[in-house]
Amino acid sequence: MSLFDQVLLWLHIAFAMFALGPVAAFTGATPRYIRQKNVEVVRYLHRGTRIFGVLSIGVFLFGALLGRGFLGAPYMSVSMTLFIVSLVLLVVIDRDQATAVRVLSNESSEDDAKAQTGRIAALGGLVSLLWLVILVLMVVGNPPGV
């Protein structure tokens, strides 16, 4: 493995740890604070989800560069597709968090963001599950010596 590939591997792993972990934590914590109607914390979690969601694109980019010789391999194609699906789901979660902030900031008591609570919880869990499947694919599908 060349020095360039080693640097790419370190960047890929670092972005995975420091971007995907916080996104999973922020999306997982959001429903609790929506139920508590704590708009300030929900606003903070929404901002964090957006920032770390954008940073998670680095995981994809460094992974694609690292696996440039294996892009046609089934495990790479499936992993990249699942990652793109998870990014689309993060956009939906971001939209629901923004809606929850808007609803909770409103003084009206008729809408308490329950729809957003359930959808954020479900999609956040699905995104985390997709990332776990990608991890398994990367470990199991990765050829020896790479």
Secondary structure as UniProt FT lines:
FT   HELIX           3..15
FT   HELIX           16..20
FT   HELIX           21..35
FT   TURN            36..37
FT   HELIX           39..55
FT   HELIX           57..66
FT   HELIX           68..70
FT   TURN            71..72
FT   HELIX           74..105
FT   HELIX           114..141
FT   TURN            144..145
//
